[in-house]
């Protein structure tokens, strides 16, 4: 299972991405538990709304953080997210 760079990426409806005030970080909630996210992971997942593909997510984050060369890191994280069921592609 790999991320198709041409297809939109959507956060899984079986999980919930939310800000956890007590921990001052984003988390993923799902029936079996919880995953704490670092800032980079949360920024990527917030853009997985079903309207953007890999290149669009990379472009937005490179613009937001005034940097370049994020494709490999974002792709690697999205592969993990897909394997864990956090994101989906149709």
DSSP file (Angstrom, degrees, kcal/mol; ACC not computed):
  #  RESIDUE AA STRUCTURE BP1 BP2  ACC     N-H-->O    O-->H-N    N-H-->O    O-->H-N    TCO  KAPPA ALPHA  PHI   PSI    X-CA   Y-CA   Z-CA
    1    1 A X              0   0    0      0, 0.0     2,-0.3     0, 0.0    82,-0.1   0.000 360.0 360.0 360.0 116.5    0.0    0.0    0.0
    2    2 A X        -     0   0    0     80,-0.1     2,-0.3    81,-0.0    77,-0.0  -0.928 360.0 -97.1-130.5 156.6    1.6    3.3   -1.2
    3    3 A X        -     0   0    0     -2,-0.3     2,-0.7    72,-0.2    76,-0.1  -0.549  31.9-136.9 -71.5 128.2    0.3    6.8   -1.5
    4    4 A X    >   -     0   0    0     -2,-0.3     3,-1.1     1,-0.1    50,-0.3  -0.802   9.8-150.8 -85.1 115.8   -0.7    7.6   -5.1
    5    5 A X  T 3  S+     0   0    0     -2,-0.7    50,-0.7     1,-0.2    49,-0.6   0.704  91.5  52.8 -64.4 -18.3    0.7   11.1   -5.7
    6    6 A X  T 3  S+     0   0    0     47,-0.1     2,-0.3    48,-0.1    -1,-0.2   0.677  94.7  80.0 -90.9 -18.1   -2.0   12.0   -8.2
    7    7 A X  S <  S-     0   0    0     -3,-1.1    47,-0.4     1,-0.1    43,-0.1  -0.651  87.1-103.8 -94.1 145.6   -5.0   11.2   -6.0
    8    8 A X        -     0   0    0     -2,-0.3     2,-0.5    42,-0.2    82,-0.4  -0.308  33.1-134.7 -61.1 149.0   -6.5   13.4   -3.3
    9    9 A X        -     0   0    0     43,-2.8    41,-2.6    38,-0.2    43,-0.5  -0.920  21.8-171.0-112.6 132.1   -5.6   12.4    0.3
   10   10 A X  E     -AB  49  88A   0     78,-2.6    78,-3.0    -2,-0.5    39,-0.2  -0.964  26.9-115.0-127.5 138.2   -8.3   12.4    3.0
   11   11 A X  E     - B   0  87A   0     37,-2.3    76,-0.3    -2,-0.4    75,-0.1  -0.479  49.5 -96.1 -67.2 140.2   -8.1   11.9    6.7
   12   12 A X    >   -     0   0    0     74,-3.3     3,-1.1    -2,-0.2    -1,-0.1  -0.285  18.3-142.6 -62.9 137.5   -9.9    8.7    7.8
   13   13 A X  T 3  S+     0   0    0      1,-0.2    -1,-0.1    -3,-0.1    73,-0.1   0.608 100.7  64.7 -74.1 -11.2  -13.4    9.0    9.0
   14   14 A X  T 3  S+     0   0    0     71,-0.2    17,-0.5    16,-0.0     2,-0.3   0.530 103.3  53.9 -86.3  -7.2  -12.7    6.3   11.6
   15   15 A X  S <  S-     0   0    0     -3,-1.1     2,-0.4    71,-0.1    15,-0.2  -0.805  71.8-143.3-122.8 163.1  -10.2    8.6   13.3
   16   16 A X  E     -C   29   0B   0     13,-2.3    13,-3.1    -2,-0.3     2,-0.6  -0.992   4.0-153.2-132.6 128.0  -10.4   12.1   14.7
   17   17 A X  E     +C   28   0B   0     -2,-0.4     2,-0.3    11,-0.2    11,-0.2  -0.867  32.7 158.2 -96.0 122.2   -7.6   14.7   14.6
   18   18 A X  E     -C   27   0B   0      9,-2.5     9,-2.7    -2,-0.6     2,-0.4  -0.994  44.8-109.1-148.3 154.2   -7.9   17.2   17.5
   19   19 A X  E     -C   26   0B   0     -2,-0.3     2,-0.8     7,-0.2     7,-0.2  -0.668  27.4-151.3 -78.6 130.1   -5.9   19.6   19.5
   20   20 A X  E >>> -C   25   0B   0      5,-2.9     5,-1.4    -2,-0.4     4,-1.3  -0.889   7.1-167.3-107.5 102.6   -5.4   18.4   23.1
   21   21 A X  T 345S+     0   0    0     -2,-0.8     3,-0.4     1,-0.2    -1,-0.2   0.889  84.1  55.8 -58.4 -44.2   -5.1   21.5   25.3
   22   22 A X  T 345S+     0   0    0      1,-0.2    -1,-0.2     2,-0.1    -2,-0.0   0.849 118.6  33.5 -60.0 -35.1   -3.7   19.6   28.3
   23   23 A X  T <45S-     0   0    0     -3,-0.5    -1,-0.2     2,-0.2    -2,-0.2   0.516 102.0-131.9 -98.6  -6.8   -0.8   18.2   26.3
   24   24 A X  T  <5S+     0   0    0     -4,-1.3     2,-0.3    -3,-0.4    -3,-0.2   0.902  72.9  89.2  55.0  45.0   -0.4   21.2   24.0
   25   25 A X  E   <S-C   20   0B   0     -5,-1.4    -5,-2.9    -7,-0.0    -2,-0.2  -0.986  80.6 -95.0-159.3 163.9   -0.4   19.1   20.9
   26   26 A X  E     -C   19   0B   0     11,-0.4    11,-2.5    -2,-0.3     2,-0.3  -0.565  40.4-172.7 -80.3 148.3   -2.5   17.5   18.2
   27   27 A X  E     -CD  18  36B   0     -9,-2.7    -9,-2.5     9,-0.2     2,-0.5  -0.942  23.6-129.8-135.8 159.3   -3.6   13.9   18.7
   28   28 A X  E     -CD  17  35B   0      7,-2.6     7,-2.2    -2,-0.3     2,-0.4  -0.965  25.6-160.5-107.6 124.0   -5.3   11.2   16.6
   29   29 A X  E     +CD  16  34B   0    -13,-3.1   -13,-2.3    -2,-0.5     2,-0.3  -0.863  19.6 157.5-104.2 139.7   -8.2    9.6   18.5
   30   30 A X  E >   - D   0  33B   0      3,-2.3     3,-2.0    -2,-0.4   -15,-0.1  -0.958  55.6 -92.0-152.4 164.9   -9.6    6.2   17.5
   31   31 A X  T 3  S+     0   0    0    -17,-0.5     3,-0.1    -2,-0.3   -16,-0.1   0.802 122.8  47.4 -53.9 -33.4  -11.6    3.5   19.2
   32   32 A X  T 3  S-     0   0    0      1,-0.1     2,-0.3    -3,-0.0    -1,-0.3   0.576 124.4 -69.8 -86.9  -7.5   -8.5    1.5   20.2
   33   33 A X  E <   -D   30   0B   0     -3,-2.0    -3,-2.3     2,-0.0     2,-0.3  -0.967  54.7 -63.9 162.3-145.4   -6.6    4.5   21.6
   34   34 A X  E     -D   29   0B   0     -2,-0.3     2,-0.4    -5,-0.2    -5,-0.2  -0.992  21.8-153.3-150.3 146.3   -4.7    7.7   20.8
   35   35 A X  E     -D   28   0B   0     -7,-2.2    -7,-2.6    -2,-0.3     2,-0.3  -0.995  16.7-140.9-124.9 127.3   -1.6    8.8   19.0
   36   36 A X  E     -D   27   0B   0     -2,-0.4     2,-0.3    -9,-0.2    -9,-0.2  -0.702  21.4-153.6 -84.9 138.5    0.3   11.9   19.9
   37   37 A X        -     0   0    0    -11,-2.5   -11,-0.4    -2,-0.3     2,-0.1  -0.855   9.8-131.5-114.0 146.3    1.6   13.9   17.0
   38   38 A X     >  -     0   0    0     -2,-0.3     4,-2.1   -13,-0.1     5,-0.2  -0.424  41.2 -97.4 -81.7 172.3    4.5   16.3   16.6
   39   39 A X  H  > S+     0   0    0      1,-0.2     4,-2.5     2,-0.2     5,-0.2   0.890 121.9  52.7 -61.1 -41.8    3.9   19.7   15.0
   40   40 A X  H  > S+     0   0    0      1,-0.2     4,-1.9     2,-0.2    -1,-0.2   0.929 110.1  47.4 -61.6 -46.2    5.1   18.6   11.5
   41   41 A X  H  > S+     0   0    0      1,-0.2     4,-2.6     2,-0.2    -1,-0.2   0.911 112.2  50.0 -61.8 -43.0    2.8   15.5   11.4
   42   42 A X  H  X S+     0   0    0     -4,-2.1     4,-2.3     1,-0.2    -1,-0.2   0.906 108.0  53.2 -63.3 -41.8   -0.2   17.5   12.5
   43   43 A X  H  X S+     0   0    0     -4,-2.5     4,-0.6     1,-0.2    -1,-0.2   0.892 111.3  47.0 -61.5 -39.3    0.4   20.2    9.9
   44   44 A X  H >< S+     0   0    0     -4,-1.9     3,-1.3     1,-0.2     4,-0.3   0.958 113.0  47.4 -65.3 -51.0    0.5   17.5    7.2
   45   45 A X  H >< S+     0   0    0     -4,-2.6     3,-1.4     1,-0.3    -2,-0.2   0.816 102.0  63.8 -64.8 -31.0   -2.7   15.8    8.4
   46   46 A X  H 3< S+     0   0    0     -4,-2.3    -1,-0.3     1,-0.3    -2,-0.2   0.772 102.7  51.4 -63.2 -23.6   -4.6   19.0    8.7
   47   47 A X  T << S+     0   0    0     -3,-1.3     2,-1.9    -4,-0.6     5,-0.3   0.502  82.8  95.5 -90.4  -4.6   -4.2   19.4    4.9
   48   48 A X    <   +     0   0    0     -3,-1.4   -37,-2.3    -4,-0.3    -1,-0.1  -0.533  42.4 131.4 -86.4  73.3   -5.5   15.9    4.2
   49   49 A X  B    S-A   10   0A   0     -2,-1.9   -39,-0.2   -39,-0.2    -1,-0.2   0.267  81.6-100.2-110.1   9.5   -9.1   17.0    3.6
   50   50 A X  S    S+     0   0    0    -41,-2.6   -40,-0.2     2,-0.3   -42,-0.2   0.427 109.0  84.8  88.2  -2.0   -9.7   15.1    0.3
   51   51 A X  S    S+     0   0    0    -42,-0.3     2,-0.4    -4,-0.3   -41,-0.1   0.533  81.1  62.3-107.1  -9.0   -9.1   18.2   -1.9
   52   52 A X        -     0   0    0    -43,-0.5   -43,-2.8    -5,-0.3    -2,-0.3  -0.912  61.5-153.2-122.9 144.5   -5.3   18.0   -2.2
   53   53 A X     >  -     0   0    0     -2,-0.4     4,-2.2   -45,-0.3     5,-0.2  -0.410  46.9 -83.3 -97.6-175.5   -2.9   15.5   -3.6
   54   54 A X  H  > S+     0   0    0    -49,-0.6     4,-2.7   -47,-0.4     5,-0.2   0.921 127.6  49.4 -57.3 -49.2    0.7   15.0   -2.5
   55   55 A X  H  > S+     0   0    0    -50,-0.7     4,-2.5     1,-0.2    -1,-0.2   0.877 111.2  50.0 -61.2 -38.0    2.2   17.8   -4.6
   56   56 A X  H  > S+     0   0    0      2,-0.2     4,-2.3     1,-0.2    -1,-0.2   0.888 111.1  48.7 -69.0 -38.6   -0.4   20.3   -3.4
   57   57 A X  H  X S+     0   0    0     -4,-2.2     4,-2.3     2,-0.2     5,-0.2   0.939 113.2  47.4 -64.5 -46.7    0.2   19.4    0.3
   58   58 A X  H  X S+     0   0    0     -4,-2.7     4,-2.7     1,-0.2     5,-0.2   0.932 112.0  50.6 -59.0 -46.7    4.0   19.7   -0.2
   59   59 A X  H  X S+     0   0    0     -4,-2.5     4,-2.1    -5,-0.2    -1,-0.2   0.916 110.6  48.1 -60.0 -45.9    3.5   23.0   -2.0
   60   60 A X  H  X S+     0   0    0     -4,-2.3     4,-2.7     1,-0.2    -1,-0.2   0.907 114.3  45.9 -63.3 -41.6    1.3   24.5    0.7
   61   61 A X  H  X S+     0   0    0     -4,-2.3     4,-2.3     2,-0.2    -2,-0.2   0.882 111.2  51.3 -72.0 -36.8    3.7   23.4    3.5
   62   62 A X  H  <>S+     0   0    0     -4,-2.7     5,-2.2    -5,-0.2     4,-0.3   0.895 114.5  45.0 -64.9 -37.7    6.8   24.7    1.7
   63   63 A X  H ><5S+     0   0    0     -4,-2.1     3,-0.9    -5,-0.2    -2,-0.2   0.933 112.9  50.2 -67.9 -46.7    5.0   28.0    1.2
   64   64 A X  H 3<5S+     0   0    0     -4,-2.7    -2,-0.2     1,-0.2    -1,-0.2   0.878 120.9  34.0 -60.4 -39.8    3.7   28.2    4.8
   65   65 A X  T 3<5S-     0   0    0     -4,-2.3    -1,-0.2    -5,-0.1    -2,-0.2   0.263 105.5-124.2-103.9  11.7    7.2   27.4    6.3
   66   66 A X  T < 5S+     0   0    0     -3,-0.9     2,-0.3    -4,-0.3    -3,-0.2   0.904  72.8 107.7  48.2  54.0    9.2   29.3    3.7
   67   67 A X      < -     0   0    0     -5,-2.2     2,-0.3    -6,-0.1    -1,-0.2  -0.849  52.1-147.3-144.0 178.8   11.3   26.2    2.8
   68   68 A X        +     0   0    0     -2,-0.3    -9,-0.0     1,-0.1   -10,-0.0  -0.919  65.1  57.9-144.4 171.2   11.8   23.7    0.1
   69   69 A X        +     0   0    0     -2,-0.3     4,-0.3     1,-0.0     3,-0.3   0.756  60.5 128.3  80.2  25.2   12.7   20.1   -0.3
   70   70 A X     >  +     0   0    0      1,-0.2     4,-2.8     2,-0.1     5,-0.3   0.538  40.2  96.6 -89.4  -6.7   10.0   18.6    1.9
   71   71 A X  H  > S+     0   0    0      1,-0.2     4,-2.8     2,-0.2     5,-0.2   0.894  84.3  45.7 -53.6 -49.2    8.7   16.1   -0.6
   72   72 A X  H  > S+     0   0    0     -3,-0.3     4,-2.4     1,-0.2    -1,-0.2   0.917 115.2  46.1 -64.2 -43.6   10.6   13.1    0.7
   73   73 A X  H  > S+     0   0    0     -4,-0.3     4,-2.2     2,-0.2    -1,-0.2   0.917 115.8  45.5 -65.4 -43.7    9.8   13.7    4.4
   74   74 A X  H  X S+     0   0    0     -4,-2.8     4,-2.7     2,-0.2    -2,-0.2   0.919 113.2  50.5 -66.9 -42.9    6.1   14.4    3.7
   75   75 A X  H  X S+     0   0    0     -4,-2.8     4,-2.0    -5,-0.3    -2,-0.2   0.923 110.1  50.2 -59.6 -44.8    5.9   11.3    1.4
   76   76 A X  H  X S+     0   0    0     -4,-2.4     4,-1.7    -5,-0.2    -1,-0.2   0.914 112.3  46.9 -62.2 -43.3    7.5    9.1    4.1
   77   77 A X  H  X S+     0   0    0     -4,-2.2     4,-2.7     1,-0.2    -1,-0.2   0.922 110.7  51.9 -64.7 -42.9    5.1   10.3    6.8
   78   78 A X  H  X S+     0   0    0     -4,-2.7     4,-2.5     1,-0.2    -1,-0.2   0.830 105.4  56.0 -65.5 -30.8    2.1    9.8    4.5
   79   79 A X  H  X S+     0   0    0     -4,-2.0     4,-2.4     2,-0.2    -1,-0.2   0.931 110.3  45.1 -63.0 -44.8    3.1    6.3    3.8
   80   80 A X  H  X S+     0   0    0     -4,-1.7     4,-2.0     2,-0.2    -2,-0.2   0.918 112.7  51.2 -62.6 -44.4    3.1    5.6    7.5
   81   81 A X  H  <>S+     0   0    0     -4,-2.7     5,-2.4     1,-0.2     6,-0.9   0.888 110.8  48.4 -62.0 -39.8   -0.2    7.3    7.9
   82   82 A X  H ><5S+     0   0    0     -4,-2.5     3,-1.1     1,-0.2    -1,-0.2   0.927 110.9  49.8 -66.6 -45.0   -1.7    5.2    5.1
   83   83 A X  H 3<5S+     0   0    0     -4,-2.4    -1,-0.2     1,-0.3    -2,-0.2   0.837 112.0  49.1 -62.3 -32.9   -0.4    2.0    6.6
   84   84 A X  T 3<5S-     0   0    0     -4,-2.0    -1,-0.3    -5,-0.2    -2,-0.2   0.501 115.3-116.8 -85.0  -4.5   -1.8    3.0   10.0
   85   85 A X  T < 5S+     0   0    0     -3,-1.1   -71,-0.2    -4,-0.4    -3,-0.2   0.616  79.8 124.0  81.6  11.6   -5.2    3.8    8.4
   86   86 A X  S   <S+     0   0    0     -5,-2.4   -74,-3.3    -6,-0.2     2,-0.3   0.789  74.7  32.3 -75.7 -27.4   -5.1    7.5    9.4
   87   87 A X  E     -B   11   0A   0     -6,-0.9     2,-0.3   -76,-0.3   -76,-0.2  -0.858  69.1-160.4-126.6 163.1   -5.5    8.6    5.7
   88   88 A X  E     -B   10   0A   0    -78,-3.0   -78,-2.6    -2,-0.3     2,-0.4  -0.960   6.3-159.3-139.0 155.7   -7.4    7.3    2.7
   89   89 A X              0   0    0     -2,-0.3   -80,-0.1   -80,-0.2    -2,-0.0  -0.998 360.0 360.0-133.4 139.6   -7.3    7.6   -1.0
   90   90 A X              0   0    0    -82,-0.4   -81,-0.1    -2,-0.4    -1,-0.1   0.433 360.0 360.0 -94.7 360.0  -10.2    6.8   -3.3
